[in-house]
Amino acid sequence: MTGGRDPANDGWELGGSKLPKLPGPLGDIYYADSFISEEEETQLMHCAVHEKVPPWTTLSGRRLRVYGGVVGKRGLVADPRGLPSWMQVLLDRIHDGTRAFQDGDGADDPAPTTGAPTTVPPCSPPNHVLLNEYLPGQGIMPHEDGPAYHPVVVIVSLGANAILRFYKTRDASTAGAGQGPPSTTDLPVMSVFLRPRSVIVFKGDAYTRHMHGIDAAESETVDATVANCAQAQVQLGDKVPRGGTRLSLTVRRVNRIIKGLSNLLKGSTRGPGSLH
C-alpha cells in the first residue's frame, strides 16, 4: 500500500483514496470509513478475543489488553515478545498508508543523558497498542494520553458504533496531567462518529489541549458537534444504537524505550499501561 501527506488538499493519501481532514473547531482530525474490509474485521476480532496472552484487565466500563509493554513517566518498558503477528498487517497499513507516524512531530526530544531511556528515531513505526472491549452501555471518561507518546493517535474501530467526543482541558494546572474529566457543565468541542472498520487519526491541539472520551450509553444521538455526518452516513438528530460489542485498537508510539527491564514482563500479567 502506498500513501503520503497531501498538504494541498488538507488530507492524507490512503492507497489512492483520501483520509480527509474533518471540518470543525479542532484541526488535525482525520477520518475514513472502510479502512479495513469486513473479512479483515472478522479476522481481527477473532484473534483479539481468542488469544490468551496478554490477559484481559477489567476496568471500570471496559476490558483492556496491552500490547508492546508498560508505559511509565520515563518511557516504555518494552515487552520482549513485541507486537503480535496477527495485527502486523494492520499496523503496516497504518504506518505506510496514513503516514501518521512519519511527519516528524515530537521527534525533537533532547538527547538522553547517561542512564536515561533510549530515544526512538523519528518516523519509527508504532510500538504500543491498546485493545479495548466495550459492551453496549459502556464507555470511557474524558482523559488525556500524556507526554510519553508521540503526539498522534490512530484508532481502528471493530464491531459496533461509538461517538468519540473531544473536551477542552479545564485549565493549565491539569493540562497534560490526565487528572480526570472536565466538569459536568462542559460540552464537547467536537465529536466524531466512529463506524465499524473505520480509522480516526488525531494530533495537534486535539491531542495536546483536549481530552477525549466515549459516553457510557446503549445508543447515542448525533448532535451538532459531530463533524463527519456525511462520511459516517448519519444525520443530525439520529439516535443510533451501539449495535453490540465494540473493540477498538488504539495505536501509538512511545518515544523513549527503557532497556534492561524487559525481562520483568515475561510471564507477567501486565497492568493497563495507559488509559484509552
Helices and strands as residue ranges (DSSP letters): E 3-6, G 7-9, E 11-14, E 17-20, E 29-32, H 38-50, E 57-59, E 62-67, E 69-72, E 75-78, G 85-87, H 88-93, I 94-98, E 118-119, E 128-134, E 140-143, E 152-158, E 162-168, E 190-194, E 199-203, H 204-208, E 210-214, E 219-221, H 229-232, E 239-241, E 246-252, E 256-258, G 262-265
